């Protein structure tokens, strides 16, 4: 026994010396000591050259093996799909070969057995939506400036740009993504200027060999704002002609251009309703112009007006009457929840409800409401929860995934989008663990039935694991599994629930500080600000209780769900507690399933969130020997910040709600350490950043 301990200590010491500094730029594609191999059938195209290069530089299979790459028709294999064996990849397209090669290498590196099988993607279009502005800023971006845009006086393309884009495209391809929307949905009309389109062409030329197609977000008023027309009315023939001309210009530069994303009549963006036209009339005009080129329109359903009593109902109310009125190359892009990427929302009732219209899921990879790139929150579990939610729209098993991936409605075009978290930071995503969210989105877009546990396992092995056969033989692998992989994976898998606990437990939502959406702001309600942009609209706390009544006696949003969900959410005995205050306004004394009162339960949940982050700090500190110093210290410092943030959330929310509940915080729970008046006084522009409570005032649109 003693000898084993000594050997372990020795191994740890050696291992620690061996972990080199890593700035995280190589993501899950770190350099490895590959074995030699021979590749047959690769051909000479750029895409096949990339497949070859990846095999040569990353092969961990049998040394001197022969790997065969074959392209031939096969009814079982879809365009991006592939058939795999331990030493062959067969596909119907070159992209399929590339995806198959990445999968083969991933299986080797994560030490999984390569079974002979066919793999097809769940969605045809697997897209990152970049909210990048032409001036180089990134809306809700927390990892530095845009990787695509540098400002209007800086459109010339450099070699450094190309190399960065190639790195980005490679990372995307390696996880199965095949499209990028290059600019913000709050779109500047200028993106369609000839100078910017030339930059789009340069980007797409770099992305194309990796199988990534380019898309753009467009401003619906572009004909007037950019083209100088008198109107942008979609039914005006001069407007339709302007779009047709612009689209021709785009396809001349970018022959495989994918299409447009449109945010219309939403948060001040122009749209067809400005001219008395419907969303369908607006979308169809663009769809008709794109049709000859085989392009698609992704028309967002993120709409809400200040006058409605329940924002959660509005997308459904506005879009349902339009079912069946959209062209087949229009896909309605719907955020996973009915409000806005909150830490927890039930799925949007639109999924599966519009049966004659293609729908796609929009997920948010960037952590706008989940701690920016400062907090460790693995979002895969949240997306898995949404994708696997049963809508019951076509009977049991009509999950959100199946309602959007074509398996129920047989849609001609299918897609899924994730709002990207990339920027110029050397590790691309700010937080090293935010890379896992990019990775997870790609993996789920390829296979929407994957489990988050598998994804986390893969990502940790690829990002932190060793591929040195000597180390593996020396038994370090086993130690790594128990001391690093297991606890860190558990930390990742529980991290979203932890964030829900310390910020918005039991179905609370949208109680953030204004603008930057980082810390708590349940009190924020200045006069003159529209109510649906203030937290009290959502939490409805008063001396009687807390929560948004969406039952029949309230806004009746429950009616938008298919049975049995309507009844399940409506009935307090069956409503899942995770959605309790989303659907119900309840007295503070309400008895929870735990036997506690609602107030006490709320206190316990907030406290639990804080305790969980404290636990993560310990887990991470124990992993010191398995991670290079650079990444170890970065994550350690971010976890410290997260622990302070969690405390601010707990104290801010509990002290604020306590004014209404008028009950003590249960005595077994740790006492608040901040004063409510202090937290309120720094609202809304604060981040308590350093240990000595230095206040950082950040710009309005952080
Ligand atoms: C791109 C939320 C975000 C906005 C975002 C919007 C959208 O409101 O705060 O930054 O705008 O969603 O998805 O269009």
Boltz pocket constraint, residues with backbone or C-beta under 6 A from the ligand:
constraints:
  - pocket:
      binder: B
      contacts: [[A, 131], [A, 139], [A, 140], [A, 185], [A, 186], [A, 263], [A, 267], [A, 302], [A, 340], [A, 368]]
      max_distance: 6.0
